[in-house]
Amino acid sequence: MMPAPIIGVVGLGTMGLGIAQVYAAAGFKVLATDAHEPARLNALARLRAALEPRVVKGAMTAAALEAIVANLHIVGSPEALGAANLIIEAILETLPAKQSLFAALEAVVSPETVLATNTSSLSVTAIAGGLKHPERVVGLHFFNPAPVMKLVELIAHPDTTKTALTLTRDVTETAGKIVIACPDRPGFIVNRCARPFYGEALALLDEGRSASDIDAAMLAAGYRIGPLSLIDLIGADINLAATESMQTAMHHPRYHVFTALKSQVAAGRLGRKSGQGFVFPDVPEAAPKDAADIALRIEATLANEAAWLLSEGGVTAEGIDKALKLGLNFPRGPFEAAALHGPAQVRMTLERLEAAAPSHLKTRYLPPSA
Ligand SMILES: NC(=O)c1ccc[n+]([C@@H]2O[C@H](COP(=O)([O-])OP(=O)(O)OC[C@H]3O[C@@H](n4cnc5c(N)ncnc54)[C@H](O)[C@@H]3O)[C@@H](O)[C@H]2O)c1
């Protein structure tokens, strides 16, 4: 029998420690490190603290907790990760930091060791660029909190080998995750295909609709939370940064950064964390009479964005639907929503929106086939 792969993790912050927990809990030996000494020294105590409530609730035995903690081995530097078969980095989100880490790792690992990046917004191709063996680099995008969220996006760049993808997928599925392949495109699947959920809500707000009406319409359509309440939950500052990063990468009115979002951030109305948001601390009132039209409009734009991503290749419609249901708790994926409304209804909605769009939003609603 082949020995079980050893997992390496670099960066023991929010994501890295959670990722280390995922594999340690599945029985893998995990070697992990962080550039910051206190993060290394208190990692095991933080892991214990994350697991103890489960023991208290009776959802995990004390012995199972000890077994998970025993699988996590904290090492002093990336140079001590030579035995790992797959190394996942969850360090600072800058290209130079990730490139220099991977270059340092290449000096100590075998040519087959897979190097995975948990980047949310950088190009996996760019991170792999300049390495001796770029073909071993994959993107492995976990969602926060990593031990809870089922979805993981697996990103191949043009030269990634099938062997690297297979090893990464196998160990991550063994660790209980649902792994969905996606192309090395800005925002991957979820962060990109979610944009119209927020963006079209902000467009409606711009046209004078109330935040309560918009959110109530989406609740009536089966969504667990309305788009503006979701911005309040995540933080308007985080949403603005994600939208700006998509706009910078894609330069298209589909990712228009609405003034209402910028104003929220400028005024410090960040949502829950600041005590005031678009809707928060209130909740949406009764759904308006035209709730179904609002939901159709938002779902038509979600379907259009998904169609654009699909047209760029490297992903399936089923993968996109599944990713949005798992990553965002949507009741249905964008293609499922389009099927529910009917393609003709979706097309007519987009045509109507395009015809009525103000000049700065022209081309926002065009489908990929146009
Ligand atoms: N927080 C999220 O919701 C989220 C979700 C998905 C992906 N990500 C991505 O995961 C990565 C980490 O994010 P985070 O939220 O865990 O950040 P974080 O700040 O909580 O943790 C980063 C850790 O990396 C360490 N570090 C920084 N530079 C290092 C280096 N060169 N070598 C070794 N250790 C280093 C820091 O000391 C810190 O402990 C980023 O790329 C981020 O974009 C974050």
The ligand as a MOL file (V3000), in Angstrom:
LIG
                    3D

  0  0  0     0  0            999 V3000
M  V30 BEGIN CTAB
M  V30 COUNTS 44 48 0 0 0
M  V30 BEGIN ATOM
M  V30 1 N -10.0150 35.0340 5.1310 0
M  V30 2 C -10.7830 34.5360 4.1700 0
M  V30 3 O -12.0210 34.5930 4.2220 0
M  V30 4 C -10.1420 33.8640 2.9820 0
M  V30 5 C -10.9140 32.9880 2.1970 0
M  V30 6 C -10.2990 32.3100 1.1300 0
M  V30 7 C -8.9650 32.5490 0.8420 0
M  V30 8 N -8.2440 33.4270 1.6180 0 CHG=1
M  V30 9 C -6.8060 33.5980 1.2840 0
M  V30 10 O -6.0310 32.8480 2.2130 0
M  V30 11 C -4.7760 33.5040 2.4540 0
M  V30 12 C -4.6130 33.7560 3.9380 0
M  V30 13 O -5.6860 34.5310 4.4080 0
M  V30 14 P -6.0390 34.6060 5.9690 0
M  V30 15 O -7.3460 35.2860 6.0520 0
M  V30 16 O -5.8430 33.2880 6.5980 0 CHG=-1
M  V30 17 O -4.8900 35.6040 6.4690 0
M  V30 18 P -4.3390 35.7800 7.9390 0
M  V30 19 O -3.7490 37.1490 7.9890 0
M  V30 20 O -5.3240 35.3640 8.9740 0
M  V30 21 O -3.1250 34.7080 8.0220 0
M  V30 22 C -1.9770 34.7840 7.2320 0
M  V30 23 C -0.8390 34.1170 8.0100 0
M  V30 24 O 0.2700 33.9680 7.1350 0
M  V30 25 C 1.4520 34.3380 7.8360 0
M  V30 26 N 2.4050 34.7740 6.8190 0
M  V30 27 C 2.3640 35.9310 6.1000 0
M  V30 28 N 3.3910 35.9400 5.2320 0
M  V30 29 C 4.0650 34.7640 5.3980 0
M  V30 30 C 5.1750 34.1690 4.7340 0
M  V30 31 N 5.8320 34.7840 3.7640 0
M  V30 32 N 5.5830 32.9380 5.1330 0
M  V30 33 C 4.9350 32.2870 6.1320 0
M  V30 34 N 3.8550 32.7980 6.7840 0
M  V30 35 C 3.4340 34.0120 6.3970 0
M  V30 36 C 1.0270 35.4110 8.7930 0
M  V30 37 O 1.9280 35.4940 9.9070 0
M  V30 38 C -0.3660 34.9400 9.2100 0
M  V30 39 O -0.3290 34.1220 10.3610 0
M  V30 40 C -4.7720 34.7430 1.5740 0
M  V30 41 O -4.1740 34.4400 0.3480 0
M  V30 42 C -6.2790 35.0160 1.3870 0
M  V30 43 O -6.5450 35.7500 0.2140 0
M  V30 44 C -8.7900 34.0650 2.6760 0
M  V30 END ATOM
M  V30 BEGIN BOND
M  V30 1 1 1 2
M  V30 2 2 2 3
M  V30 3 1 2 4
M  V30 4 1 4 5
M  V30 5 2 4 44
M  V30 6 2 5 6
M  V30 7 1 6 7
M  V30 8 2 7 8
M  V30 9 1 8 9
M  V30 10 1 8 44
M  V30 11 1 9 10
M  V30 12 1 9 42
M  V30 13 1 10 11
M  V30 14 1 11 12
M  V30 15 1 11 40
M  V30 16 1 12 13
M  V30 17 1 13 14
M  V30 18 2 14 15
M  V30 19 1 14 16
M  V30 20 1 14 17
M  V30 21 1 17 18
M  V30 22 2 18 19
M  V30 23 1 18 20
M  V30 24 1 18 21
M  V30 25 1 21 22
M  V30 26 1 22 23
M  V30 27 1 23 24
M  V30 28 1 23 38
M  V30 29 1 24 25
M  V30 30 1 25 26
M  V30 31 1 25 36
M  V30 32 1 26 27
M  V30 33 1 26 35
M  V30 34 2 27 28
M  V30 35 1 28 29
M  V30 36 1 29 30
M  V30 37 2 29 35
M  V30 38 1 30 31
M  V30 39 2 30 32
M  V30 40 1 32 33
M  V30 41 2 33 34
M  V30 42 1 34 35
M  V30 43 1 36 37
M  V30 44 1 36 38
M  V30 45 1 38 39
M  V30 46 1 40 41
M  V30 47 1 40 42
M  V30 48 1 42 43
M  V30 END BOND
M  V30 END CTAB
M  END
